[in-house]
Amino acid sequence: MAKIKLFVFIAAFAQLLICLNIFLGTKQDVANFKGTFKSSSKRYKEFIFETDVETFTQFLLLKNIGKQNMLLKNPYIFNCTNINEVHILKSNVGGGRSKTVDIGMFKGEMVVTKRISDIKPKVISEEYREALFMKEILLRDQLEHPGLIQMLGFCVRYINREGYKNFPLNDIKAVYEYGEEFDIQNVKLTTNERLFHAFDLANLLLYLHKSPLGSLKIGDFKKTHFLLVKNKIKLIDLDYMHNIEKQCQYSQNVTLNACPYKLPCTRLNIDELSNTFCDYERGCKIGKCAGYNAKRNIYHIYTTFLKHLLRPELFPVQIQELLSNLMSTLNDNEIEVADLVDILGNIIQPLTIEYKLHSI
């Protein structure tokens, strides 16, 4: 009877600790707690109800883990409770067909806010503007790379056509880190900074090519869609980004050179077929130019940034020939994005080692 009472006491004490953990808002790891519980119970190993203690403890932990998760903090700084606390300093400093950009201040830090553009509906409908803005928020929420502007939070209370006639047409906002505009042709950079910027941009393209959403193309590529954030070039506009490769006419028996950049015309995969009306058994000939999105991204990054960053004459003689060959390959777009990252990484590696040695 005494052992049974002891078991009940231990189980009740475990549940009390879990409850305290929840109410105090701590993030105590469940596995660590479980280990602690087991350690303190070693002296009762011979107890006939040992298996039941373990099972009951697991039940208590699993029962409360959902409550703990509900109390985890939002990963973003801003949400609907505080997004209006940003003090706007400059309005309508930029934007496009779907969004308007404002510059604000929050707790002494500069931030950027985006909201639905105020352009007339005849140019682009409210619904389309909302869809593009929501798409950008969703894309940024699912993608994570240091070359993408950091989203600090967002708020979506309602959208147009929901029947709230006495309120504004929409209530969608997002907050991002602040960046500075720059002119890549005139900005003053050291040779090391040029190499690191080029490597970062190439690495971003590799991530987009291998992203969890498929191979992504920067649909609306403009140099103004890149800003300098703490001396790092970041892409700030994602609303026209997509994973649709260029279409071509696929034939299983005939090799058709229908794709640019000498790319093959390949069959759609299972996921792509499930989202189309294409049925190869019934004569569908829709194919895709696999790798086209990556090639277009390389082309734009090269013509906009790399041909200015990697001008061979600006670098030491030892690497001028290597850079000259790389630039020629980029100009012809005959390089894979992974190879571009490797080449730039091999050039940068000695510089990184040298920097670390000087830092010791």
C-alpha positions, -999 to 999 in steps of 0.1 A, spaced: 0 0 0 29 24 8 45 17 -26 12 24 -43 9 57 -25 44 65 -34 36 59 -71 6 82 -69 27 109 -52 54 107 -79 28 108 -107 10 137 -91 43 156 -86 53 150 -122 20 165 -134 24 194 -110 58 202 -125 44 201 -160 16 224 -151 41 248 -135 62 246 -167 31 256 -188 19 284 -165 54 299 -161 59 299 -199 92 280 -198 105 259 -226 118 229 -206 126 201 -229 102 172 -225 129 146 -231 151 161 -204 122 161 -180 115 125 -188 151 116 -181 151 134 -148 119 116 -138 134 82 -147 167 90 -129 149 99 -96 129 67 -98 158 43 -102 155 31 -66 121 17 -74 132 -4 -104 121 -36 -86 86 -21 -82 61 -42 -100 43 -11 -115 76 3 -131 62 -2 -166 30 15 -156 49 44 -141 67 49 -175 35 46 -195 16 69 -172 44 95 -173 45 94 -211 7 99 -211 10 130 -189 37 145 -210 19 138 -243 -13 152 -229 3 185 -220 27 189 -249 -1 203 -270 -8 229 -243 29 238 -242 31 243 -280 1 266 -279 21 289 -256 52 290 -278 60 326 -289 53 337 -325 86 335 -344 79 370 -358 84 403 -340 52 418 -355 17 405 -357 -18 421 -356 -14 432 -320 16 455 -326 20 461 -363 4 496 -360 30 506 -334 55 512 -363 59 550 -365 58 558 -402 85 584 -412 81 584 -450 51 571 -470 50 558 -505 88 557 -510 84 528 -534 63 499 -545 47 485 -576 14 473 -589 4 453 -558 22 470 -529 32 504 -515 63 508 -493 66 530 -463 97 535 -440 91 535 -403 107 533 -369 101 508 -341 119 509 -308 148 529 -323 152 506 -353 144 515 -390 119 491 -406 100 489 -439 63 483 -441 43 471 -471 6 475 -477 -18 471 -506 -11 497 -534 -36 525 -538 -35 525 -576 -68 526 -594 -88 494 -599 -87 498 -637 -50 492 -637 -51 461 -615 -80 448 -595 -81 448 -557 -84 410 -557 -53 406 -579 -33 430 -557 -43 411 -526 -34 378 -542 1 390 -552 7 404 -517 -5 373 -500 16 352 -523 47 372 -514 40 367 -476 35 330 -481 66 326 -502 87 345 -477 72 325 -448 82 292 -465 117 302 -478 147 308 -455 179 321 -469 202 350 -458 200 364 -494 162 371 -490 150 401 -471 140 392 -436 102 394 -429 97 406 -393 60 399 -392 26 404 -409 -10 409 -402 -40 397 -423 -73 405 -407 -96 404 -437 -96 408 -475 -117 426 -501 -152 413 -509 -158 399 -475 -186 423 -470 -171 448 -446 -184 479 -464 -177 503 -436 -140 494 -434 -111 499 -458 -111 475 -487 -84 454 -472 -63 451 -441 -30 434 -451 4 446 -439 39 432 -435 71 445 -419 106 438 -432 141 447 -422 154 480 -436 178 482 -465 196 508 -486 194 514 -524 228 511 -542 243 514 -576 264 483 -583 284 501 -610 295 530 -587 295 515 -552 330 514 -537 340 479 -528 372 460 -520 381 430 -541 372 407 -512 338 424 -509 332 419 -546 339 382 -544 318 377 -513 288 396 -528 292 375 -560 293 343 -539 263 353 -519 242 360 -550 253 327 -566 244 309 -534 210 325 -534 204 312 -569 214 277 -559 189 278 -530 161 290 -553 169 262 -577 168 236 -549 141 253 -528 114 233 -510 89 248 -535 107 236 -566 131 255 -589 120 291 -585 124 319 -611 126 355 -600 98 366 -623 100 403 -620 138 408 -620 149 444 -614 180 458 -598 158 480 -576 144 447 -561 178 442 -544 189 463 -514 220 465 -492 212 453 -457 242 456 -434 266 453 -464 248 423 -477 228 422 -510 193 409 -505 163 402 -527 133 422 -514 105 414 -539 90 379 -543 55 384 -555 61 374 -591 84 345 -582 72 311 -595 82 275 -601 68 270 -636 95 260 -661 92 271 -697 69 248 -717 80 228 -747 65 201 -770 75 167 -756 80 136 -778 91 103 -764 106 91 -797 118 123 -813 145 146 -799 133 181 -804 156 210 -797 127 232 -785 143 246 -754 168 275 -751 202 270 -735 204 235 -750 181 223 -723 162 190 -727 124 189 -731 113 165 -704 80 150 -693 60 166 -665 65 148 -631 37 132 -611 30 164 -591 29 185 -622 6 161 -640 -18 161 -611 -22 199 -615 -28 198 -652 -51 182 -678 -22 166 -695 -25 128 -701 4 113 -721 -17 82 -727 -42 103 -746 -16 122 -767 -6 150 -744 26 166 -757 32 192 -730 67 191 -716 90 214 -697 125 228 -703 140 215 -671 165 240 -657 151 270 -675 143 289 -643 178 285 -630 193 296 -664 172 328 -665 182 336 -629 218 332 -638 214 354 -669 198 382 -648 222 380 -619 251 381 -644 239 410 -665 228 430 -634 255 423 -609 282 398 -616 296 414 -647 302 445 -626 314 428 -595 338 404 -611 356 426 -637 389 408 -640 410 439 -642 400 449 -607 415 418 -592 451 405 -585 469 391 -616 468 356 -601 431 352 -606 424 375 -636 425 346 -661 402 325 -640 377 353 -636 380 361 -673 371 325 -682 343 325 -657 329 357 -672 330 343 -707 311 312 -695 285 333 -677 281 355 -708 273 324 -729 252 310 -700 270 277 -702 274 271 -665 253 253 -639 244 273 -608 261 247 -586 293 250 -606 292 287 -602 290 284 -565 319 259 -564 341 281 -586 335 313 -565 338 293 -533 372 279 -543 384 315 -550 371 327 -517 383 299 -495 420 310 -493 408 345 -485 386 332 -457 415 311 -442 438 342 -444 412 363 -427 408 337 -399 446 336 -394 449 373 -391 420 373 -366 437 348 -342 
